């Protein structure tokens, strides 16, 4: 019999007493027993070394190592994860407060990127890119009309500061090439901040990035100067970020000595974080808007406000992430986020929801259990922050016409097309009152229905029109193309927002 080498690895998941035994056997040769203990992690190294020395084909070490690390972390908890270099870089950029790029915000209402906003002072503004421009090429790659993935568009436009990229746009029927030198582009976590009325301010925070405290401080200082005595702080959809930023923002509202949060883990001693009493918003009334996507640092903030009776929490039960991740970086550019502690609100609540097989889809299951429409279905043992004022999901707005428009992004595409033909008028609007006056007299309802019918073959059925919700959405999307940007968008859209309305009632 030919002496063909074969490798058999057995007993990978079976214990012999307190020991695991790795059996390596070559055909025609004696067995070699490599004794290992589960407690010393040696088995994993031995298996990988055995593969390297004996496997029939060339081994892709990177792929095998990445798979092994990812599988190992998956056995811990849902938030301990391995990130390859590209994924880690993107994650870091999202929270860093800046990134290298060309300085535009764009949307893809059809299959073409439309510039929504140009970062003031950024490289795109300096060379003449304008809101409403259609991006047709990046470098020599056509990205318009070919269903090019949006994340791939972003990667092509981003690159190290100082490098150049050519971008070709369509504007008023003309094709215009630009060569842009990339630079550091600031990213913002405060999406909008403005006065709702003479005494109430509104601030929407999308994440807790490295620049969050400075952004919030500047925004609320301006609101206070405008007479703010109450703040509606919107952290719906905010899935967290840096702990230190959550502590700094919480500190702005709390008196000296008030606990914000404490953390503890098997290998981490209890650590308490308390307010220093120097916050500039201690005398401002506060309502915090949360929903099922508010997580992590958002829950730290909401929990600190709630347990210190500092303000009302309005909305629906938050996500339920009460774990603290610590980053570990490797020289190849990859890294892991390892759970090292649990965080607890001042009253001692750990907000982490149970680890279930369907953990990543648990939020969607809340619809089936009735939790999204009935306050009685919310249970503290399910994790998350339970709001003081529950606001159910409004299911009455979803008419068949609305759902059809949503599927085809009709409202978004209409706003883009409307801007093309009314660019000068919209860009001339400089304040909110003038914007409302313009929208009231623009004939948007008629134009939108015509667009929906001609472009998408959509018409409202009996009893489906007038639809205040759709038209508010249309007005908000059109207003985003004005100089007021996201402030105008949120200011208009909040007029049909039930959580916001609940906050205004006090």
Number of C-alpha atoms within 10 A of each C-alpha: 5 6 9 8 13 13 15 10 13 12 11 13 6 11 12 8 6 10 13 20 19 20 16 18 16 15 14 12 9 9 11 11 11 12 13 17 13 13 10 8 10 12 19 15 10 15 15 14 12 15 18 15 11 15 13 11 8 10 13 9 12 9 9 13 12 15 12 14 14 17 13 14 18 14 9 12 13 16 15 21 20 23 19 15 16 11 14 18 14 14 12 14 15 19 21 19 18 18 22 18 28 27 27 21 13 20 18 21 18 16 15 19 24 25 21 21 23 21 16 12 10 19 22 23 18 14 12 11 25 17 23 24 21 23 25 22 18 20 17 10 14 14 21 20 11 10 11 16 11 15 8 11 17 13 11 14 20 20 19 13 15 13 13 18 19 15 23 22 23 16 16 10 7 7 13 14 15 16 15 23 20 23 22 18 21 15 18 21 21 21 15 20 24 21 20 15 11 11 14 21 24 24 23 22 22 22 27 29 26 21 19 26 21 12 16 20 17 11 18 20 14 16 22 19 8 16 14 22 16 22 26 24 21 25 26 22 20 23 20 25 21 18 18 16 21 26 20 19 19 24 27 19 23 26 19 13 11 18 22 27 25 20 20 17 15 9 8 11 10 13 12 14 16 19 20 14 15 13 18 15 22 15 12 16 17 22 25 25 26 30 27 21 19 28 29 28 26 29 28 27 25 33 26 28 26 22 18 16 11 18 20 19 26 24 27 30 29 27 26 24 27 24 26 20 18 12 13 11 13 10 7 8 13 17 19 20 18 19 19 17 21 20 26 23 25 22 15 11 18 22 28 21 19 13 11 11 9 10 12 10 10 15 18 12 13 16 13 9 12 14 19 25 18 15 17 9 12 22 13 15 12 15 20 29 33 25 23 15 16 22 23 16 17 11 9 6 14 14 16 13 17 19 12 18 19 14 8 15 15 22 25 21 22 23 22 23 16 18 22 16 11 11 15 11 11 21 15 12 18 12 12 15 9 12 19 16 11 15 15 12 8 13 10 18 16 9 13 19 16 16 20 21 13 11 12 14 10 18 19 18 10 6 8 14 12 10 15 11 16 20 16 17 20 23 24 25 25 25 29 22 25 25 18 17 18 20 20 25 22 23 18 21 17 16 12 13 13 15 22 21 13 16 20 14 6 8
